[in-house]
């Protein structure tokens, strides 16, 4: 089996896992095709051909992926077709967006705690839920920042007359 086929198989396995986790199957397949491609970008036509799916299915998937920030449109000089790729830093960006969900879960636990007696089993479960999401909300920003520092070292800043400072 050649390396291109092995990449396609790996993409399909990940797409299946994402679909089992709740993502629409076609969206998962488009996402993983873009993730595992050896090309810098892909067009909708490339995706249709690679995945053997309709242009409408690709269009719907691309719309969902671009709205979530997972995929971006990029200019392609000399081409009339739109090209798509994963943006740099997408994984940290996605986890940063999870902070809103952490707040929703904290608030949901607090809403329940506001109406139950403190000594009930329900209160114990809701305290654990609230405390867990509170902990995650406090720790997540530092983890993401640490990742960015390790993975994306700072760029040199221009000094006088465009010279790079050291």
C-alpha positions as CSV (number, residue, x, y, z in Angstrom):
1,X,0.0,0.0,0.0
2,X,1.5,3.4,-1.0
3,X,1.8,6.3,1.5
4,X,-1.0,8.3,-0.1
5,X,-3.4,5.4,0.4
6,X,-2.2,5.0,4.0
7,X,-2.8,8.7,4.7
8,X,-6.3,8.4,3.2
9,X,-7.0,5.3,5.4
10,X,-5.8,7.2,8.5
11,X,-8.0,10.1,7.6
12,X,-11.1,7.9,7.2
13,X,-10.4,6.2,10.6
14,X,-10.2,9.6,12.3
15,X,-13.4,10.7,10.4
16,X,-15.2,7.6,11.7
17,X,-14.1,8.4,15.2
18,X,-15.2,12.0,14.9
19,X,-18.6,10.9,13.5
20,X,-19.0,8.5,16.4
21,X,-18.3,11.4,18.7
22,X,-21.2,13.5,17.2
23,X,-19.7,15.3,14.2
24,X,-21.6,14.9,10.9
25,X,-19.9,12.2,8.9
26,X,-19.4,14.3,5.8
27,X,-18.0,17.2,7.8
28,X,-15.6,14.8,9.5
29,X,-14.5,13.4,6.2
30,X,-13.8,16.8,4.7
31,X,-12.0,17.9,7.8
32,X,-9.7,14.9,7.9
33,X,-9.1,15.1,4.1
34,X,-7.8,18.6,4.6
35,X,-5.8,17.5,7.7
36,X,-4.1,14.6,6.0
37,X,-3.6,16.0,2.5
38,X,0.0,16.4,1.2
39,X,-1.2,19.5,-0.6
40,X,-0.9,23.0,1.0
41,X,-4.6,23.7,0.1
42,X,-7.5,21.9,-1.5
43,X,-10.4,23.1,-3.6
44,X,-14.0,21.9,-3.3
45,X,-13.4,20.0,-6.5
46,X,-10.4,18.3,-5.0
47,X,-12.5,17.3,-2.0
48,X,-15.3,16.0,-4.1
49,X,-12.9,13.9,-6.1
50,X,-11.0,12.6,-3.1
51,X,-14.0,11.7,-1.1
52,X,-16.5,10.8,-3.9
53,X,-19.1,13.1,-2.5
54,X,-21.3,15.8,-4.1
55,X,-20.4,19.5,-4.3
56,X,-23.4,20.3,-2.1
57,X,-22.0,18.0,0.6
58,X,-18.6,19.6,0.4
59,X,-20.1,23.1,0.5
60,X,-22.1,22.3,3.6
61,X,-19.1,20.8,5.3
62,X,-16.8,23.7,4.4
63,X,-19.4,26.2,5.7
64,X,-19.5,24.4,9.1
65,X,-15.7,24.1,9.3
66,X,-15.1,27.7,8.4
67,X,-17.7,29.0,10.8
68,X,-16.0,27.0,13.6
69,X,-12.5,28.3,12.6
70,X,-11.3,24.8,11.7
71,X,-10.7,25.6,8.1
72,X,-9.9,28.9,6.3
73,X,-10.2,30.1,2.7
74,X,-6.9,31.2,1.2
75,X,-6.1,33.1,-1.9
76,X,-4.7,31.2,-4.8
77,X,-3.1,33.4,-7.4
78,X,-4.1,32.5,-10.9
79,X,-7.1,30.3,-9.8
80,X,-10.7,31.2,-9.7
81,X,-11.6,28.4,-7.3
82,X,-11.5,28.9,-3.6
83,X,-8.8,27.0,-1.8
84,X,-9.1,25.7,1.8
85,X,-6.6,24.7,4.5
86,X,-6.2,24.4,8.2
87,X,-5.1,27.6,9.8
88,X,-1.9,27.7,11.8
89,X,-2.6,27.5,15.5
90,X,-6.1,26.0,15.0
91,X,-5.9,23.5,17.8
92,X,-5.0,26.0,20.5
93,X,-7.7,28.3,19.1
94,X,-10.3,25.6,19.4
95,X,-9.5,24.8,23.0
96,X,-9.6,28.6,23.8
97,X,-13.2,28.6,22.5
98,X,-13.9,25.8,25.1
99,X,-13.7,28.4,27.9
100,X,-17.3,29.5,27.0
101,X,-18.5,26.0,27.4
102,X,-16.7,25.6,30.7
103,X,-18.6,28.7,31.9
104,X,-21.9,27.3,30.7
105,X,-21.3,24.1,32.7
106,X,-20.2,26.0,35.8
107,X,-23.4,28.1,35.6
108,X,-25.6,25.0,35.0
109,X,-24.2,23.4,38.2
110,X,-24.7,26.6,40.2
111,X,-28.3,26.9,38.9
112,X,-28.9,23.4,40.3
113,X,-27.1,24.2,43.6
114,X,-29.3,27.3,44.0
115,X,-32.4,25.1,44.3
116,X,-31.3,21.9,46.1
117,X,-30.6,21.4,49.8
118,X,-26.8,21.3,50.6
119,X,-26.9,17.8,52.1
120,X,-28.5,16.0,49.2
121,X,-26.8,13.6,46.8
122,X,-27.8,15.9,44.0
123,X,-25.9,18.8,45.7
124,X,-22.8,16.6,46.1
125,X,-22.8,15.8,42.3
126,X,-23.4,19.4,41.4
127,X,-20.6,20.6,43.7
128,X,-18.2,18.2,42.0
129,X,-19.4,19.3,38.6
130,X,-19.1,23.0,39.4
131,X,-15.7,22.6,41.0
132,X,-14.4,20.5,38.1
133,X,-15.4,23.1,35.5
134,X,-14.1,25.9,37.7
135,X,-10.8,24.2,37.9
136,X,-10.7,23.6,34.1
137,X,-11.6,27.2,33.4
138,X,-8.8,28.4,35.7
139,X,-6.2,26.0,34.2
140,X,-7.0,25.9,30.5
141,X,-5.8,29.4,29.6
142,X,-2.3,28.8,31.1
143,X,-2.1,25.4,29.4
144,X,-2.9,26.9,26.0
145,X,-0.5,29.8,26.5
146,X,2.2,27.3,27.6
147,X,1.6,25.3,24.4
148,X,1.7,28.4,22.2
149,X,5.1,29.4,23.8
150,X,6.5,26.0,23.2
151,X,5.1,25.5,19.7
152,X,5.2,29.0,18.3
153,X,8.4,30.7,19.5
154,X,8.2,34.5,19.4
155,X,9.2,36.2,16.2
156,X,12.2,38.6,16.3
157,X,11.0,42.2,16.5
158,X,12.4,44.7,14.1
159,X,14.9,47.1,15.6
160,X,16.1,50.4,14.2
161,X,16.0,50.7,10.4
162,X,14.4,47.3,10.0
163,X,17.3,45.4,11.6
164,X,16.1,42.5,13.8
165,X,16.7,42.9,17.5
166,X,18.4,40.0,19.2
